Amino acid sequence: MAGEHLTHVDDHGAARMVDVAGKAVTHRRAVAGAVIHMRPETLAMIVEGRAPKGDAFAVARVAGIMAAKRTSDLIPLCHPLAITHASVDFEPVGDGVRIRATVETNDVTGVEMEALTAAGVAALTLYDMCKAVDRAMTVDGLGLLVKEGGKSGRWIREEVP
């Protein structure tokens, strides 16, 4: 990591919001994912739409999209962005649900934090929707999967968590 520096820290070590005024507007896209693990009965309940609080996937999808839109209110040094697209998808896998959040913008800075926040909040919402029947659920592997746009271009995670 030689030559790399933390952009959110000034020369004196104090936290700062990065000045993005000189950056070019480009189309930017980020995809983040997470997995929530649960008992087989809990997974069946979600997939079949029998969660105690209602349609867990529908509520978690909306929660994730709302979280993407509010990321700058939650993460102190994030810039507010005009998001042009946000989606959250779910895939039942093994002992849980794989969550994939995609966020896009045409702006001067990326949407990685928005995608990560969407995936994380969607996972936490699934937990909240089903905690009455399975308090042992765990969220794992929250991470960035794809980043596109800006000066650094495209980045893809080599191994999918």
Phi and psi in degrees as a GROMACS rama.xvg file:
@    title "Ramachandran Plot"
@    xaxis  label "Phi"
@    yaxis  label "Psi"
@TYPE xy
-59.4175  137.654  ALA-2
87.0411  -10.3588  GLY-3
-89.605  149.736  GLU-4
-139.61  160.32  HIS-5
-82.5279  119.384  LEU-6
-74.6985  -18.0601  THR-7
-94.2044  16.0403  HIS-8
-129.573  130.553  VAL-9
-82.389  -177.73  ASP-10
-61.9844  -18.2333  ASP-11
-102.367  4.60327  HIS-12
87.7067  5.60004  GLY-13
-86.9204  145.401  ALA-14
-66.295  144.514  ALA-15
-151.254  156.746  ARG-16
-86.4449  131.009  MET-17
-66.6697  137.84  VAL-18
-81.365  113.028  ASP-19
-106.864  11.3934  VAL-20
-58.2155  -33.826  ALA-21
-88.4  0.58527  GLY-22
-84.248  150.704  LYS-23
-81.9883  144.606  ALA-24
-73.9757  125.027  VAL-25
-138.467  165.129  THR-26
-75.1993  128.255  HIS-27
-126.701  141.083  ARG-28
-141.853  140.361  ARG-29
-139.059  143.931  ALA-30
-125.58  130.204  VAL-31
-127.746  157.406  ALA-32
-141.4  165.585  GLY-33
-159.058  166.006  ALA-34
-130.936  135.127  VAL-35
-109.968  122.834  ILE-36
-95.3752  144.682  HIS-37
-157.837  172.802  MET-38
-67.8475  152.126  ARG-39
-56.8857  -36.0519  PRO-40
-66.1815  -35.6126  GLU-41
-68.4502  -43.7947  THR-42
-60.2421  -45.0957  LEU-43
-60.7207  -40.7519  ALA-44
-61.2866  -43.9933  MET-45
-65.5956  -49.9546  ILE-46
-60.5039  -37.111  VAL-47
-85.2937  -0.521772  GLU-48
74.2955  28.6755  GLY-49
-107.407  19.0499  ARG-50
-63.9863  143.437  ALA-51
-55.3654  -32.3891  PRO-52
-96.3997  3.75331  LYS-53
115.787  -157.729  GLY-54
-70.2312  97.3408  ASP-55
-62.6543  -40.9002  ALA-56
-64.3822  -43.5444  PHE-57
-62.9011  -45.0548  ALA-58
-66.9179  -43.3847  VAL-59
-65.6192  -36.294  ALA-60
-61.8431  -49.1625  ARG-61
-64.1291  -40.9045  VAL-62
-61.2623  -42.6124  ALA-63
-63.5735  -43.0695  GLY-64
-64.7598  -43.6069  ILE-65
-61.3471  -39.5851  MET-66
-64.3315  -40.6047  ALA-67
-58.2133  -41.4033  ALA-68
-70.26  -21.8387  LYS-69
-109.019  12.163  ARG-70
-55.2068  -42.7218  THR-71
-66.0727  -18.3059  SER-72
-80.9922  -20.9722  ASP-73
-100.169  -36.79  LEU-74
-104.362  112.351  ILE-75
-53.4125  -37.2256  PRO-76
-104.163  11.0705  LEU-77
-77.7998  143.041  CYS-78
-81.2268  142.788  HIS-79
-68.7728  133.468  PRO-80
-123.918  150.025  LEU-81
-87.6451  96.1258  ALA-82
-74.1367  131.628  ILE-83
-97.6623  -17.7641  THR-84
-158.648  139.628  HIS-85
-147.913  132.43  ALA-86
-143.253  152.721  SER-87
-133.105  126.899  VAL-88
-122.061  152.477  ASP-89
-126.387  142.152  PHE-90
-138.324  114.715  GLU-91
-62.8072  129.885  PRO-92
-141.89  127.691  VAL-93
47.0895  -110.068  GLY-94
-101.654  28.08  ASP-95
-179.13  -151.075  GLY-96
-131.093  128.142  VAL-97
-88.6167  130.834  ARG-98
-110.804  136.813  ILE-99
-134.617  119  ARG-100
-113.281  132.42  ALA-101
-121.409  131.217  THR-102
-133.515  140.326  VAL-103
-133.756  154.509  GLU-104
-156.855  162.402  THR-105
-114.123  100.193  ASN-106
-157.798  -174.36  ASP-107
-96.0757  -4.60769  VAL-108
-142.6  159.705  THR-109
-79.4537  173.054  GLY-110
-115.126  26.2471  VAL-111
-60.3897  -45.4921  GLU-112
-66.1834  -33.8743  MET-113
-66.3327  -42.2952  GLU-114
-66.5857  -43.3112  ALA-115
-62.5751  -42.4434  LEU-116
-64.9057  -41.4305  THR-117
-61.2578  -46.1925  ALA-118
-64.7761  -43.2118  ALA-119
-64.9364  -44.7043  GLY-120
-69.5745  -35.6334  VAL-121
-61.5963  -43.0115  ALA-122
-63.3462  -45.3688  ALA-123
-63.9636  -33.2692  LEU-124
-68.8574  -40.2787  THR-125
-59.4076  -42.1875  LEU-126
-57.9566  -49.845  TYR-127
-60.8047  -38.4701  ASP-128
-66.66  -23.9912  MET-129
-124.27  4.48757  CYS-130
-62.2309  -24.2664  LYS-131
-64.5747  -25.3054  ALA-132
-110.709  -12.5422  VAL-133
-155.305  84.4473  ASP-134
-75.0977  -10.533  ARG-135
-87.3533  4.02573  ALA-136
-59.2704  147.825  MET-137
-133.357  148.361  THR-138
-104.651  133.999  VAL-139
-138.996  154.447  ASP-140
68.4215  26.6689  GLY-141
-63.7257  120.617  LEU-142
-167.161  162.773  GLY-143
-76.6163  132.878  LEU-144
-104.967  -40.2149  LEU-145
-145.151  142.121  VAL-146
-137.461  130.135  LYS-147
-133.122  147.212  GLU-148
101.002  171.787  GLY-149
75.9809  -176.066  GLY-150
-63.5852  -35.7019  LYS-151
-82.4373  -7.51726  SER-152
73.5723  -137.991  GLY-153
-98.3201  137.184  ARG-154
-133.58  134.622  TRP-155
-129.502  132.29  ILE-156
-65.1056  130.369  ARG-157
-72.2991  -41.7957  GLU-158
-111.718  131.742  GLU-159
-86.4437  123.81  VAL-160
